[in-house]
Amino acid sequence: MDAVYKSLAIHLDNLPGGFPATESGVEIRILKQLFTPHEAEVAVNLSMMLEPAAAIAERVGMPEAETTQLLADMSKKGLILRSAKGGRTLYMAAQFVVGIWEYHVNDLNEGLIKDFNEYVPHLMEIPLKLKTQQLRVIPVSASVSAEMNIMPYEKAEEIIRGQSKIIVAPCICRKEHKMVGSGCDKPEETCLVFGGGAYFYEENGIGRSISQEEAMVILKSGIEAGLVLQPGNSKKPLNICMCCGCCCQILKNLRSLDEPAQFACTSYRAEVDPESCTACETCVEYCQMDAITMDDTALVNPKRCIGCGLCVGACEFGAISLLEKDETGKWVPPANIIETYINIARERGKI
């Protein structure tokens, strides 16, 4: 029975986000909790290209009607993706992260969480080898000065205004931490999902539909709570995550590094004006990367700063400003999510 799960693990590892093997086999334990053997057998036959059930049925050697029902059930369980186009329902593979794991935000259990947290260090080794990450960091609006030539895709408010369909879902990171007695008290319902992904979330009962105005309120509350804005890493992102350094697996991983700025996809960094700084330490409290230390005044370590701008908005004395990196340090995101995944797959040597 393990053979089919090992095949699925290899299949998931060949997708852009990756799913590395471990000596303990924890990744197999996770898959056994999520997929039945038959579901695993079918899942290895899906790619990240949308296809009708008939094409998949032919490939797996099953009757079309049976395959159609199985694919529908698997997509409802958050094991694969589906999309309605031109009156047809199409299916494709889902990555483990970002993907299958997040789709299970409403049916977590302590055993699954325990295995996932054992597996996280292995998953987080992948981004350290890449230039292109799945998420990027954008500054909060309060940190952006009128002189800065910031692009619309780096403004959370502009991203939201460009959406016709928005879903808000619980943050799986904060939720799973709370379920095992850790985590923080920051807002939980903060993950914004757009476009086709929003319909998938809504139909699967993962989140609720909201207006642009409601999304703006949630954005404001997240920023006030000191959450870092991380949209999908493209100029047309399909989501905005609002993350904390204590629960978010990506930020926790970055925070543990000596030089987080080297790996974050960001175009900004903070700088302190020592003449205006009162050493009140508010900025230290808001920084999710431990990038700010206090001497006579606040000091920003540029190798740790990921340019989220939270410290700028939190400073009552105007002592911190956000600066654009030079051209060699700026991050220009891919045009769309397809290009993002192609870049990641290429950097991982999968294409």
C-alpha positions in Angstrom: 0.0 0.0 0.0 2.9 2.4 0.7 4.0 2.2 -2.9 1.0 4.3 -4.2 1.7 7.0 -1.5 5.4 7.0 -2.4 4.4 7.5 -6.1 2.2 10.4 -5.0 4.9 11.9 -2.9 7.3 11.9 -5.9 4.5 13.3 -8.1 3.9 16.2 -5.6 7.7 16.8 -5.3 7.8 17.3 -9.1 5.3 20.1 -8.9 6.8 23.6 -8.4 6.1 23.8 -4.7 7.8 20.5 -3.9 7.2 17.7 -1.4 10.6 16.4 -0.4 11.2 12.9 0.9 12.4 12.4 4.6 14.1 9.6 6.4 11.2 9.4 8.9 8.6 9.0 6.2 6.4 11.7 7.8 5.4 12.9 4.4 3.9 9.5 3.7 2.0 9.6 7.0 0.5 12.9 6.0 -0.6 11.6 2.6 -2.3 8.6 4.2 -4.4 10.9 6.3 -5.5 12.9 3.3 -5.8 10.5 0.4 -7.4 7.0 0.1 -5.2 4.6 -1.9 -7.5 5.0 -4.9 -7.4 8.8 -4.7 -3.6 8.7 -4.5 -3.5 6.4 -7.6 -5.6 8.8 -9.6 -3.9 12.0 -8.3 -0.5 11.0 -9.7 -2.1 11.2 -13.2 -3.0 14.9 -12.9 -0.7 17.7 -14.0 -0.9 21.4 -13.4 -2.8 21.9 -16.7 -6.6 22.0 -16.5 -8.2 19.0 -18.2 -11.8 17.5 -18.6 -12.6 14.4 -16.7 -12.9 12.4 -20.0 -9.2 12.9 -20.7 -8.2 11.9 -17.2 -10.5 8.9 -17.4 -8.8 7.6 -20.5 -5.4 8.0 -18.9 -6.2 6.2 -15.8 -8.3 3.5 -17.5 -11.6 4.1 -15.7 -15.1 4.7 -16.9 -15.7 8.4 -17.5 -18.8 8.6 -15.2 -16.9 7.0 -12.4 -13.8 9.2 -12.9 -16.0 12.3 -13.1 -17.6 11.5 -9.7 -14.2 10.7 -8.1 -12.6 13.9 -9.4 -15.5 15.9 -8.1 -15.2 14.3 -4.7 -11.5 14.7 -4.5 -11.7 18.4 -5.4 -14.4 18.9 -2.7 -11.9 17.3 -0.2 -9.2 19.8 -1.3 -7.0 17.2 -2.9 -7.0 18.5 -6.4 -8.3 21.7 -8.1 -11.3 22.2 -10.3 -12.4 25.1 -12.4 -15.5 25.8 -14.5 -14.7 27.1 -18.0 -17.1 27.4 -20.9 -19.7 25.3 -19.2 -17.3 22.5 -18.5 -15.7 21.5 -15.2 -11.9 21.0 -15.5 -9.5 19.4 -13.1 -5.8 19.8 -12.3 -3.2 18.8 -9.7 -2.8 20.8 -6.5 0.5 21.5 -4.9 0.9 20.5 -1.3 1.9 24.1 -0.2 0.5 26.5 -1.2 -2.5 24.3 -2.0 -3.6 21.0 -0.4 -2.6 22.0 3.1 -4.4 25.3 3.0 -7.5 23.7 1.6 -7.8 21.7 4.8 -8.0 24.6 7.1 -11.5 23.6 8.3 -10.8 19.9 8.9 -7.5 19.9 10.8 -6.8 17.5 13.7 -4.0 17.4 16.2 -2.4 14.3 14.6 -2.2 16.0 11.2 -0.9 19.2 12.7 1.8 17.3 14.6 2.9 15.5 11.4 2.9 18.7 9.4 5.0 20.6 11.9 7.5 17.7 11.9 7.6 18.0 8.1 7.8 21.8 7.9 11.6 22.1 8.3 12.0 19.8 5.2 9.5 21.8 3.2 11.2 25.1 4.2 14.5 23.9 2.8 13.1 24.4 -0.7 12.7 28.2 -0.7 16.2 28.7 0.5 17.5 27.3 -2.8 15.3 29.6 -5.0 15.2 33.1 -6.2 11.5 33.1 -6.9 9.3 32.4 -3.9 5.6 31.6 -3.9 4.8 34.8 -1.9 6.3 38.2 -1.9 6.3 41.1 0.6 4.6 44.4 -0.1 4.7 47.5 2.2 1.7 48.7 4.2 0.2 51.9 2.7 1.1 54.0 5.7 4.8 53.4 5.0 4.7 54.6 1.4 5.6 58.3 0.8 4.3 60.4 -2.0 7.8 60.5 -3.6 8.0 56.8 -4.0 7.2 55.4 -7.4 5.4 52.3 -6.1 3.7 50.1 -8.7 0.0 49.2 -8.4 0.9 45.5 -7.8 2.7 46.5 -4.7 -0.3 48.3 -3.2 -2.7 46.0 -1.3 -5.6 48.4 -1.7 -5.0 48.6 -5.5 -4.9 44.8 -5.7 -8.2 44.5 -3.9 -9.9 47.2 -6.0 -9.0 45.2 -9.1 -11.0 42.1 -8.0 -14.6 41.2 -8.9 -14.7 38.1 -6.6 -13.1 38.1 -3.1 -13.2 35.4 -0.4 -11.9 35.7 3.1 -10.7 32.5 4.8 -9.1 31.6 8.1 -5.3 31.8 8.3 -4.3 28.1 8.6 -1.0 29.0 10.3 -2.7 30.8 13.2 -5.5 28.3 13.4 -3.3 25.2 13.6 -1.1 26.8 16.2 -4.1 27.7 18.4 -5.4 24.1 18.1 -2.3 22.8 19.7 -2.1 25.5 22.4 0.4 27.9 21.0 0.2 30.8 18.5 -1.0 34.3 19.1 -4.1 36.5 19.5 -3.9 38.2 16.1 -6.9 38.1 13.8 -7.5 34.7 12.2 -9.9 35.5 9.4 -7.4 37.4 7.2 -6.6 35.3 4.1 -8.0 37.1 1.0 -8.5 34.9 -2.2 -9.3 36.2 -5.6 -10.6 35.1 -9.0 -11.0 31.4 -9.8 -9.5 30.5 -6.5 -12.2 32.5 -4.7 -14.9 30.4 -6.4 -13.1 27.2 -5.4 -12.8 28.3 -1.8 -16.5 29.4 -1.7 -17.8 26.2 -3.3 -15.7 24.1 -0.9 -16.9 26.0 2.2 -13.4 27.2 3.0 -14.2 30.9 3.2 -17.0 33.4 2.8 -17.6 35.9 0.0 -17.0 39.5 0.9 -17.2 42.9 -0.9 -14.2 45.1 -1.7 -15.2 47.4 1.2 -15.2 44.4 3.6 -11.8 43.4 2.3 -10.5 46.9 3.0 -11.7 46.7 6.6 -10.1 43.3 7.1 -6.9 44.7 5.5 -6.9 47.6 7.9 -7.5 45.4 10.9 -4.7 43.1 9.9 -2.2 46.0 9.5 -3.2 47.4 12.9 -2.5 44.0 14.4 1.0 44.1 12.9 0.5 41.5 10.2 2.9 41.4 7.2 1.3 41.6 3.8 2.3 38.7 1.5 0.4 38.5 -1.8 1.1 35.8 -4.4 4.3 36.4 -6.2 3.0 37.8 -9.5 1.8 41.1 -10.8 -1.8 39.7 -10.8 -1.8 37.8 -7.5 -4.6 35.4 -6.6 -4.4 36.0 -2.9 -3.1 38.2 -0.1 -1.9 36.5 3.1 -1.6 38.6 6.3 1.1 36.9 8.3 2.7 37.0 11.7 6.3 36.0 12.5 5.2 33.7 15.4 2.8 31.4 13.4 3.4 31.9 9.6 5.7 29.0 8.5 7.3 31.2 5.8 8.0 34.2 8.2 9.1 31.8 11.0 11.6 30.3 8.6 12.8 33.7 7.3 13.1 34.9 10.9 15.4 32.0 11.8 17.9 33.0 9.1 20.8 35.3 9.6 19.9 37.3 6.5 16.1 37.1 5.8 16.3 40.0 3.3 18.4 37.8 1.0 15.4 35.4 0.5 12.4 37.7 0.7 11.0 38.9 -2.6 10.8 42.6 -1.8 11.9 46.0 -3.1 12.1 48.0 0.1 14.0 48.4 3.3 13.5 50.6 6.4 15.8 53.3 7.6 15.9 55.3 10.9 16.5 59.0 11.3 18.4 59.1 14.6 17.6 62.8 15.1 13.8 62.0 15.3 14.0 58.7 17.1 13.0 58.7 20.8 14.0 55.1 21.5 10.4 54.2 22.5 10.9 50.7 21.1 7.5 50.5 19.4 9.2 49.6 16.1 11.0 46.7 17.8 7.6 45.3 18.9 6.2 45.6 15.4 9.2 44.1 13.5 8.5 40.4 12.6 12.1 39.8 11.5 14.0 41.0 14.6 15.6 43.5 12.2 15.5 46.4 14.7 17.7 46.7 17.7 17.9 49.6 20.2 20.9 51.5 21.3 20.6 55.2 21.9 18.3 55.1 18.9 16.7 52.4 16.9 19.0 50.6 14.4 17.7 48.7 11.3 19.8 45.7 10.1 19.3 45.9 6.3 20.2 42.2 6.0 17.2 41.3 8.2 14.6 43.9 7.0 12.1 42.6 4.5 10.5 45.9 3.7 7.0 45.3 5.1 6.8 48.9 6.4 5.0 48.0 9.7 7.6 49.9 11.7 7.1 53.0 9.6 3.3 53.1 10.2 3.8 52.3 14.0 6.3 55.1 14.6 4.5 58.2 16.1 7.5 60.4 15.6 8.2 59.9 11.9 11.6 58.6 12.7 11.5 55.6 10.2 11.0 55.7 6.5 10.8 53.1 3.8 13.4 53.3 1.0 13.4 51.7 -2.4 16.3 49.3 -3.0 18.6 50.1 -5.9 17.8 48.5 -9.3 19.9 45.4 -8.6 18.1 44.8 -5.3 14.5 45.4 -6.5 12.1 42.5 -7.0 9.9 42.6 -10.1 7.3 39.9 -9.8 6.4 37.6 -12.7 3.4 38.7 -14.9 1.1 36.0 -13.6 0.9 32.9 -11.4 1.7 30.6 -14.4 5.0 32.4 -15.0 5.7 32.2 -11.3 5.3 28.5 -11.2 7.3 28.0 -14.3 10.2 30.0 -12.8 10.1 28.0 -9.6 10.0 24.7 -11.5 12.9 25.8 -13.6 14.9 26.9 -10.6 14.3 23.6 -8.9 15.4 21.8 -12.1 12.0 20.2 -12.7 11.7 21.5 -16.3 
